[in-house]
Structure formats: C-alpha cells, structure tokens
Amino acid sequence: MRLSLLALGVLATTLLAQQPTENCAVAVLTPPAGFAINCPQNVAQDPTVMLDLTAANGYLSLCGGDLVEVQLGVTVIDGPGPDLQVDEVNSNVTEPYRVELSPDGVSWFPAPGPYANGAWGGDSAIDIAGLGLATVNFVRITDLSLLTVGNTPGPDFDSIVCINYMPPWFGGAPRAYADSLVSYNQGVTTSSVLTDGTRALGMPDAYRSEVYSGTAWVGAWNNAVSMGAGASVVVFFSQNYIADGPGGDVIVHEYYSAEGQFLTVLGSDDGTNWVPLVPLGSVSSTYGNGALQTTNVQSFDLAGTGLPQADYIRIDSTSTVSTGATPGAELDAIEGVNFIPKVRRLTEATPLMAGGVGALELNVIPSHIGDIAVTVPSVGAPLPLGGGLSVGPGVELRLPFFDPVLQFVLYDPAGPLIVSGVFSPVGASGMTGVTVTLPPDPSLPGLILYWQSVLFPAVGGATGASNLLVTTVQ
C-alpha cells in the first residue's frame, strides 16, 4: 500500500475501511415474464430470491430467453479488479446468459463475457472499466440457453455481490419516500384513530400491536392513516422529482385490510394543478408489514399523463365506508420508484493537488427546483417566521434545503486501498465551496476520489444524492 495518512482539511469523520463485498440487489425492477408460456415446468420462478446472499431460500431459474432486471442498493464504481459479481448457482457453461449494466434503468451497457457471443457461464466477475459508464445501479440478466424443459431449465441465479461501490446511507435502499405533509382531510368518517396524516410519510412502517388486558388480547393499529369515505391526503417529495421510467413510477403502500384498490392517485409539479396517474394494479413487495396482503401494494405510472415529473402526490379515497375504527384503506407510505434528485451539481472548482488545496462547489438552483415549498394558509393572520419576518395569507414561500454531508470514497489504482468518509456539514443552497487540503506526499498523485453530496430528510433515510464527481489527485 503506497498511501500514507490522508489529511482532509474540513470537518471529517474518522476514515473507515470499506467492506470489500456485500450482496446489493434490493428490488426487482422487471421480473421475468414468460414462465407460463415458455417454461411451464419451471419451479424456480421467484425473482425476489436474488435479494439476499445465500441460496437457502432457493434461486431464480431463467429460461426460454427470458430476462430479469434488478436494482442495486449501492452505486457501483470502477475500482481495483472486478467491481461486481453475478452468482450463478450451477457453474455450467452450457447454460449461458448475457449481463447488461445501467446507471439509470433506461440506458443499458453490455458487459461482454468470455464465451461465445460475449456470453457468461457460471459466476461472472465484471469490471466496468471500458464499458462506457462510470457508475452502475441496475443489472439486467438475459437467458441465452433458450432451454424450456425441466424443473429448473437455464441458468440459476442466487445473488449479486457488489465489490467496489459508494457506501450506502442507512441501508442504502435507492428509494424515495414522501417526506412532507401538505394536508390531510379525514372526510366524513367517524374514526378517532389513525388520523395523523404524517404517518403516511417515510418508508412502510405500519404495524399492529397486541396487549393482554388480563382477560383478552386487545389490538391496535399504528403508523398508518385512515382513508375512509371522502378522505384525501397530499404529500410532498422535497428532495426528488418522481419521473417517468420503466414500469410504475409511484407505489402506494396500504396496510392490513387489503384495501389498496380503494385509492386514486394524482400527481402535480406545483401543488395546484393535478393529473391522475395511471393505475397498474397490485405489485409484489418484499418489504413493509402490509406487503403480504393481496392488493395492499399498488403501482401507478406517469406515462401517458402529460406530466413529465411530479413532486406533489395526492391520494383520494374511493371507499364508501364511513364507520368503524379504521374505515377504508390504511395508508402507510408513498414511494417514488423512478425519481431524479432536484437539480444539484457537484463540480471541481480547482484541481486536487498533493501539498495543495483543492475546492469543490455544490450548485443548487435557488428556484422551485431544489427547494422546499411552504404555502401559508389563505385565511388567518400572517405567519410569523422569526427574526421579525412574516408572510401574508396565501403566499408561497420557497425555502432552500441543506446538504449536510459530503461523502467520499478513495481508491488507489496501484493497490488494494479502499477508504471512505464524510464531511459535515457542507452548507446551504447556492454555490457552496468545500476545501480539501492534501499533505505534500509524493505517493498521492494518481489516487482517485469519488464524491457525492447527500441530503437527509426528516424521515425515510437518505435521498437526493448529487451527481457522482470523479477526481484524481494531481
């Protein structure tokens, strides 16, 4: 290892050695489609078994030219040696497959293998260098065996292991959740529980608790919002835009009573003009306490609506139930499947040089893109904001959000070094400079640093990462 201690001249956490590998598939973007037609005997049909590290719960068998697309929980980057690995249970080159990689789930780049026509067989250790992309967040695997007969025809996949990657934040699941409540209208229902609209924010976390009263068990529902007759809730994604992408773009999580179909979903990019999203029906989910109930998890699409992106989501109840403890659906969470960070860009203002000071700048456009909208009620007295400032009724106030951390991963191309850490805080919106001071060490030139700035909402984990900036010490 050629690197001595690297000193970074800002508020930094202790440098941590990154774990060399981890299983990193967290969601199925596109499941195999042709089992019933192409491979009627196939018993290994569940693509979610690829979302763990062991084969204890089985594996996915692709056949008949079918494919699967999965989303990774970390951002894979080019580092020393292979950057990710696809684990195939039976190392059989007579069951070949193709691997394609993508940074966004839209543009795909082939990763040629060592066998005929660029195919892979058995486990595939893939180096993304030279493939034309700097980062990987999605993996597509396509069967090339074209086998259709047998209990597990074709190649059999267990997991995807990430080797060189940006460390995840709080689990690293690349999902966006609504993080701000605009309004909640209970409607005409008589329920006195589950009326806190903020319980629709963040990731799916609803549950039922049971307490023994001495003679019987008494249950209660928690962390959901009652959506009986006439109910409506409006939520805001402060740090991302929901965008049209592959499949559904918004997933609505409902809990307990399988009433997710009694909800309509509308999107807006200004909180005023609403467009109905296209319902795609129920989808399978491996997370959230309501995931196991039929119709609890519903998917909605922006395609065909004329709305290119949305950061406001409104959910209206179509239930006619107005009585009982929890009438209608129990709304748990609103998830953005396809999303883009609100415009924030990290640039290198001056080069990073050994024995010198380099500067990074974070650009956040100070307009609706990259800020939080707060609308003052149209009735009542002016809203005091402190410091002698007040805003009159009906006025919309635009507040910049903050980037509290700047994350880095350091690679030594000539050795096995992998070091990561964070700066905190970075600062507010606008051109925010961050200086990096390097010691006068002759071994530093050639080291590669990957940077990104990450936003932390109040709930739901980290989201809204900036672009990934690759810099080389000069």
KACORNOR-V516877 format. One record per pair of residues at least 6 apart in sequence whose C-alpha atoms are under 7 Angstrom apart, sorted by the first residue. I is the first residue (numbers start at 1). GAP is how many residues later the second one is. D is the distance in Angstrom with one decimal. If there is no record, write none. Layout:
i=<I:I>
gap=<GAP:GAP>
d=<D:D>
This chain:
i=<1:1:1:2:3:3:6:7:7:7:8:8:8:9:9:9:10:10:10:11:11:12:12:12:13:13:13:14:15:15:15:16:16:16:17:17:17:18:18:18:20:21:21:21:22:22:22:23:23:23:23:23:23:24:24:24:24:24:24:25:25:25:25:25:25:25:26:26:26:26:26:27:27:27:28:28:28:28:28:29:29:29:30:30:30:31:31:31:32:32:32:33:34:38:38:39:39:39:39:41:41:41:42:42:42:42:43:43:44:44:44:44:45:45:46:47:49:49:49:49:49:50:50:50:50:50:51:52:53:54:55:59:59:59:60:60:60:61:61:61:61:61:61:62:62:62:62:62:63:63:63:63:63:63:63:64:64:64:64:65:65:65:65:66:66:67:67:67:67:68:68:68:69:69:69:70:70:70:71:71:71:72:72:73:73:73:74:74:74:74:74:74:75:75:75:75:75:76:76:76:76:76:76:76:76:77:77:77:77:77:77:78:78:78:78:79:79:80:80:81:82:82:82:83:83:83:83:83:83:84:84:84:84:84:84:85:85:85:85:85:85:85:86:86:86:86:86:86:87:87:87:87:87:87:88:88:88:88:88:88:89:89:89:90:90:91:91:91:92:92:93:93:95:95:95:95:96:96:96:96:96:96:96:97:97:97:97:97:97:97:97:98:98:98:98:98:98:99:99:99:99:99:100:100:100:100:100:100:100:101:101:101:101:101:101:101:101:102:102:102:102:102:102:103:103:103:103:104:104:105:109:111:112:112:113:113:114:143:143:145:147:147:166:169:170:170:175:175:175:176:176:176:176:177:177:177:177:177:177:177:177:178:178:178:178:178:178:178:179:179:179:179:179:179:179:179:180:180:180:180:180:181:181:181:181:181:182:182:182:183:183:184:184:184:184:185:185:185:186:186:186:187:187:187:188:188:188:189:189:189:189:189:190:190:191:191:191:191:191:193:193:194:194:194:195:195:196:197:199:199:199:199:200:200:200:200:200:200:201:201:202:202:202:203:203:204:204:204:204:205:205:205:205:206:206:206:206:206:206:207:207:207:207:208:208:208:208:209:209:209:210:210:210:210:211:211:211:212:223:224:224:224:225:225:225:226:226:226:226:226:226:227:227:227:227:227:227:228:228:228:228:228:228:228:228:229:229:229:229:229:229:229:230:231:231:232:232:232:233:233:233:234:234:234:234:235:235:235:236:236:236:237:237:238:238:239:239:239:239:240:240:240:240:240:240:241:241:241:241:241:241:241:242:242:242:242:242:242:242:242:243:243:243:243:243:243:243:244:244:244:244:244:245:248:248:248:248:249:249:249:249:249:249:250:250:250:250:250:250:251:251:251:251:251:251:251:251:252:252:252:252:252:252:253:253:253:253:253:253:253:254:254:254:254:254:254:254:254:255:255:255:255:255:255:256:256:258:258:258:258:259:259:259:259:260:260:260:260:260:261:262:262:262:262:263:263:263:263:264:264:264:265:265:265:265:265:265:266:266:266:266:266:266:266:267:267:267:267:267:267:267:267:268:268:268:268:268:268:269:269:269:269:271:275:277:277:277:277:278:278:278:279:279:279:280:280:280:281:281:282:282:282:282:283:283:283:284:285:290:291:319:321:321:341:341:341:342:342:342:343:343:343:343:344:344:344:344:344:344:345:345:345:345:345:346:346:346:346:346:346:346:347:347:347:347:348:348:348:349:349:349:350:350:351:352:352:352:352:353:353:353:354:354:354:354:354:354:354:354:355:355:355:355:356:356:357:357:357:357:358:358:358:359:359:359:359:360:360:360:361:361:361:361:362:362:362:363:363:363:363:364:364:364:364:365:366:366:366:370:371:371:371:371:372:372:372:372:373:373:373:373:374:374:374:375:375:375:375:376:376:376:376:376:377:377:378:378:379:380:381:382:382:382:382:383:383:383:384:384:400:401:401:402:402:402:402:403:403:403:403:403:403:404:404:404:404:404:405:405:405:405:405:405:405:406:406:406:406:406:406:406:407:407:407:407:407:407:408:408:408:408:408:408:408:409:409:409:409:409:409:410:410:410:410:410:410:411:411:411:411:411:411:412:412:413:426:444:445:445:446:446:446:447:447:448:448:448:449:449:449:450:450:450:450:451:451:451:452:452:452:452:452:453:453:454:454:454:454:454:455:455:455:455:456:456>
gap=<414:415:416:441:440:441:432:430:431:432:428:429:430:426:427:428:413:425:426:412:413:410:411:412:408:409:410:407:404:405:406:403:404:405:401:402:403:400:401:402:143:140:141:142:139:140:141:29:30:136:137:138:139:48:49:50:136:137:138:25:26:45:46:47:48:135:25:45:46:47:147:24:43:44:19:20:41:42:43:40:41:42:38:39:40:16:37:38:34:35:36:33:32:26:110:24:25:109:110:108:109:110:108:109:110:111:108:109:15:16:17:108:15:16:14:13:8:9:10:11:109:9:10:107:108:109:108:107:106:104:103:97:98:99:96:97:98:91:92:93:94:95:96:81:91:92:93:94:80:82:83:84:85:90:91:79:82:83:84:77:78:79:81:76:77:73:74:75:76:72:73:74:70:71:72:68:69:70:66:67:68:65:66:99:100:101:63:91:92:93:94:98:60:61:62:90:91:7:59:60:61:86:88:89:90:6:57:58:59:87:88:50:51:56:86:85:332:333:336:46:43:44:45:43:44:45:79:80:81:41:42:77:78:79:80:38:39:40:41:75:76:77:37:38:39:73:74:75:36:37:70:71:72:73:34:35:67:68:69:70:67:68:69:32:66:30:31:32:29:30:28:29:26:50:59:60:23:24:25:47:48:49:59:22:23:24:44:45:46:47:48:21:22:43:44:45:46:11:12:41:42:43:8:9:10:11:39:40:41:7:8:9:10:35:37:38:39:6:7:34:35:36:37:32:33:34:35:33:34:33:22:20:6:7:6:7:6:11:12:9:6:7:243:293:291:292:160:161:162:159:160:161:287:24:25:26:60:157:158:159:283:23:24:57:58:59:156:157:22:23:57:58:59:278:279:280:21:55:56:57:58:16:17:53:54:55:52:53:54:50:51:13:48:49:50:46:47:48:9:45:46:42:43:44:41:42:134:39:40:133:134:138:132:133:132:133:134:135:136:132:133:30:31:32:30:31:29:28:24:25:26:133:24:25:131:132:133:134:132:133:131:257:258:130:257:49:84:128:129:18:83:84:127:16:17:18:49:83:126:14:15:16:82:11:12:13:14:10:11:12:7:8:9:10:6:7:8:6:109:106:107:108:105:106:107:100:101:102:103:104:105:90:100:101:102:103:104:89:91:92:93:94:99:100:101:88:89:90:91:92:93:99:87:85:86:83:84:85:81:82:83:78:79:80:81:77:78:79:75:76:77:74:75:133:134:102:103:131:225:71:99:100:101:102:224:68:69:70:98:99:100:101:7:67:68:69:94:96:97:98:6:65:66:67:95:96:97:58:59:64:65:94:93:32:51:52:53:51:52:53:87:88:89:49:50:51:85:86:87:46:47:48:49:83:84:85:86:45:46:47:81:82:83:43:44:45:78:79:80:81:6:36:42:43:75:76:77:78:34:35:41:75:76:77:34:37:35:36:37:38:36:37:69:70:35:36:37:38:69:34:55:56:57:67:52:53:54:55:51:52:53:11:12:48:49:50:51:8:9:10:11:47:48:49:7:8:9:10:43:45:46:47:6:7:42:43:44:45:40:41:42:43:41:30:23:24:25:28:22:23:24:20:21:22:19:20:21:17:18:13:15:16:17:14:15:16:13:6:6:6:9:6:7:123:124:125:27:28:122:21:22:26:27:18:19:20:21:26:122:17:18:19:121:122:14:15:16:17:120:121:123:13:14:15:122:11:12:13:10:11:12:8:9:7:6:120:121:122:85:120:121:84:85:86:87:90:91:119:120:83:84:85:86:81:82:78:79:80:81:77:78:79:74:75:76:77:73:74:75:70:71:72:73:69:70:71:66:67:68:69:6:65:66:67:65:34:63:64:30:27:28:29:30:26:27:28:29:23:24:25:26:22:23:24:19:20:21:22:7:17:18:19:20:16:17:15:16:14:13:12:8:9:10:11:7:8:9:6:7:29:27:28:25:26:27:53:23:24:25:50:51:52:20:21:22:23:51:17:18:19:20:21:48:49:16:17:18:20:46:47:48:14:15:16:44:45:46:12:13:14:41:42:43:44:10:11:12:40:41:42:8:9:10:38:39:40:6:7:8:36:37:38:35:36:34:8:29:28:29:26:27:28:25:26:23:24:25:21:22:23:18:19:20:21:17:18:19:13:14:15:16:17:12:13:8:9:10:11:12:7:8:9:10:6:7>
d=<5.7:6.9:6.7:6.2:6.1:6.7:6.9:6.8:5.8:6.4:5.5:5.3:6.2:6.8:5.2:4.8:6.7:6.9:6.8:5.5:5.7:5.7:4.5:6.3:6.1:5.8:6.6:6.7:6.5:5.8:5.1:5.9:5.5:6.2:6.2:4.9:6.4:6.0:5.9:6.3:5.6:6.4:5.5:4.5:5.5:5.6:6.9:6.4:5.5:6.7:5.7:4.4:6.2:5.3:5.2:6.5:6.1:5.8:5.9:6.9:5.1:6.3:5.7:4.4:6.0:6.0:5.5:6.0:5.6:5.4:6.6:6.9:5.7:5.2:7.0:6.6:6.1:4.4:6.1:5.2:4.9:6.0:5.7:4.8:6.8:6.3:5.1:6.5:5.9:5.3:5.1:6.8:6.3:5.5:6.0:6.6:6.6:4.7:6.3:6.6:5.7:5.2:6.4:4.5:5.2:6.7:5.5:6.3:6.2:5.1:5.3:6.1:5.7:6.4:6.0:5.6:6.5:6.3:5.6:6.6:6.7:6.6:7.0:6.8:5.0:4.5:6.3:6.2:5.7:6.9:5.9:6.2:5.5:4.9:5.4:5.1:6.5:5.6:6.4:6.1:5.7:4.3:6.4:5.7:7.0:5.4:5.8:6.5:5.7:6.9:5.7:5.5:5.8:5.7:4.7:6.9:4.1:5.3:5.2:6.5:4.7:5.7:5.0:5.9:5.6:7.0:5.5:4.2:6.1:5.7:5.5:6.7:5.7:4.3:6.5:5.8:5.5:6.5:6.1:4.6:6.6:5.2:5.7:5.2:4.6:5.6:6.8:6.3:6.3:6.7:5.6:6.0:6.3:5.8:5.4:5.4:5.4:6.8:5.5:4.9:6.5:6.7:5.8:4.1:6.5:6.8:6.3:4.9:6.7:5.7:5.2:5.9:6.1:6.8:6.5:5.5:6.7:5.9:6.7:6.4:5.7:5.1:4.2:5.9:5.1:6.5:6.4:4.9:4.9:6.0:5.5:5.6:4.4:5.1:7.0:7.0:5.4:4.4:5.9:5.7:5.1:6.5:5.7:5.2:6.7:6.4:4.7:6.5:4.7:6.7:6.0:5.7:5.4:6.0:5.1:5.0:6.8:5.5:4.5:6.0:5.5:5.8:6.2:6.3:6.5:6.5:3.7:6.5:6.0:5.4:4.3:6.2:6.4:5.0:5.3:5.1:5.9:5.5:4.8:6.6:5.3:5.4:6.7:5.6:5.3:6.5:6.7:5.5:4.6:4.7:6.9:5.3:6.1:5.7:5.1:6.5:6.7:6.2:5.6:5.8:4.8:6.7:6.0:5.3:4.3:5.5:5.9:5.0:6.5:5.5:5.1:6.3:7.0:6.2:5.9:4.8:6.3:4.7:6.1:5.4:6.1:5.0:6.4:5.6:4.5:4.9:6.2:6.5:6.9:5.8:6.8:6.9:4.4:6.4:4.8:4.7:6.3:6.8:6.9:5.8:5.7:5.5:6.5:6.0:6.0:7.0:6.9:6.3:6.2:5.8:4.8:6.9:6.3:6.8:5.3:6.2:6.9:5.8:4.6:5.9:6.3:5.3:5.9:6.0:5.5:4.8:5.9:6.7:5.3:5.9:6.3:5.8:6.7:6.6:6.9:6.2:6.8:5.7:5.0:6.7:7.0:6.9:5.9:6.4:4.6:6.3:5.3:5.3:6.7:5.7:5.2:5.5:5.8:4.3:6.5:5.4:5.1:6.2:6.9:4.6:6.7:6.0:4.2:4.3:6.1:6.0:6.3:5.8:6.1:4.1:5.9:7.0:6.2:5.6:6.7:6.3:5.1:6.1:6.9:6.7:7.0:5.9:4.8:5.2:5.6:6.0:6.3:6.0:5.1:5.2:6.0:6.7:6.1:6.2:6.1:5.0:4.8:6.9:5.7:7.0:6.2:5.2:4.3:5.8:5.2:6.7:4.8:5.6:5.2:6.3:6.1:6.7:6.8:5.6:4.5:5.5:6.6:6.2:5.9:6.0:5.4:6.8:6.3:6.7:5.5:4.4:6.0:5.5:5.3:6.4:6.2:5.5:4.3:6.5:5.5:5.2:6.3:6.1:6.8:5.5:5.3:4.7:5.3:4.9:6.6:5.7:6.4:6.5:6.1:4.9:6.4:5.7:6.6:5.0:5.1:6.0:6.7:6.3:5.7:6.8:5.6:5.6:4.6:4.0:6.6:6.2:6.6:5.1:4.7:5.4:5.3:6.9:6.0:6.1:5.4:5.7:4.4:6.2:5.7:5.4:6.7:7.0:5.7:4.3:6.5:5.8:5.4:6.5:5.7:4.6:6.4:5.0:6.4:6.9:5.5:6.2:5.8:6.9:5.4:6.8:6.2:5.5:4.4:5.1:5.8:5.9:5.5:5.0:5.4:5.4:6.3:6.3:6.8:5.4:5.1:6.0:5.9:5.9:4.3:6.6:6.7:6.3:4.6:6.7:5.6:5.0:6.7:5.3:6.0:6.5:6.8:6.5:5.6:7.0:5.4:5.1:4.5:6.0:5.0:6.5:6.1:5.0:5.0:5.8:5.1:6.5:5.7:4.8:5.6:6.7:5.6:4.5:6.2:6.0:5.1:6.5:6.9:5.8:5.3:6.5:6.1:4.8:6.3:6.1:4.8:6.7:6.3:5.3:5.1:6.3:5.4:6.3:4.8:6.1:6.5:5.4:4.6:5.2:6.9:4.4:6.2:5.3:6.4:6.1:5.6:7.0:5.7:5.8:5.4:4.8:6.6:6.2:6.8:4.9:5.5:4.7:6.4:6.4:6.0:6.4:5.9:5.0:5.4:6.7:6.4:5.7:4.7:5.6:5.7:5.3:6.5:6.1:5.8:7.0:5.8:4.7:6.6:6.0:5.3:4.2:5.3:5.8:5.1:6.4:5.6:5.4:6.4:6.5:5.7:5.8:4.7:6.3:5.0:6.4:5.0:6.4:5.1:6.5:6.6:4.5:5.5:6.0:5.7:6.8:5.9:5.6:5.6:6.5:5.3:4.9:6.5:6.2:4.5:6.5:5.3:5.5:7.0:5.5:5.8:5.0:5.5:4.3:6.1:5.8:5.9:6.4:7.0:5.4:6.1:6.4:5.6:5.6:5.8:4.6:6.4:6.9:5.6:4.9:6.9:6.3:6.6:6.0:5.7:6.8:5.4:4.5:6.9:7.0:5.6:5.7:5.0:6.7:5.7:5.9:6.9:5.7:4.6:6.3:6.5:6.3:6.5:5.8:5.3:6.5:6.9:6.2:4.6:6.3:5.3:5.4:6.2:5.2:5.2:5.3:4.4:7.0:5.1:6.0:6.9:5.4:4.6:5.4:5.9:5.1:6.1:6.0:6.4:6.6:6.3:5.3:4.6:3.6:6.8:6.0:5.8:6.5:5.6:4.5:6.5:5.7:5.2:6.5:6.4:5.5:4.5:6.1:5.6:5.1:6.4:5.9:5.3:4.5:6.2:5.4:5.1:6.6:7.0:5.3:4.8:6.8:6.1:5.1:5.0:6.9:6.4:6.9:6.7:6.5:6.9:6.3:5.6:4.5:5.6:5.8:5.1:6.1:6.5:6.8:6.0:4.9:6.4:5.7:5.2:6.4:6.7:6.1:4.3:6.1:7.0:5.7:5.3:5.6:6.2:5.7:5.5:4.7:4.1:5.9:6.7:6.9:6.1:5.4:4.4:5.7:5.4:5.4:6.5:4.4:6.7:5.8:6.5:6.6:6.1:4.6:6.4:6.8:5.8:5.8:6.2:6.5:6.1:5.0:5.7:4.4:5.2:6.2:6.5:6.3:5.4:4.7:5.2:5.6:6.0:5.9:5.4:4.9:6.6:6.2:5.9:4.4:6.4:6.0:4.3:6.4:5.7:5.4:6.0:5.6:5.6:6.0:6.5:5.4:4.5:6.7:5.8:4.3:6.7:5.7:5.2:6.8:5.8:5.1:6.0:5.8:4.6:6.5:5.8:5.2:6.9:6.0:5.2:6.4:5.0:6.4:6.7:6.9:6.5:4.8:4.7:5.9:5.5:6.4:5.7:5.4:5.8:4.5:6.4:5.9:5.3:6.2:6.6:5.7:4.7:6.5:5.7:5.0:6.5:6.5:5.6:6.2:5.1:6.3:5.6:5.3:6.8:6.6:6.1:4.4:6.5:6.0:5.7:5.6:6.3:4.7:6.4>
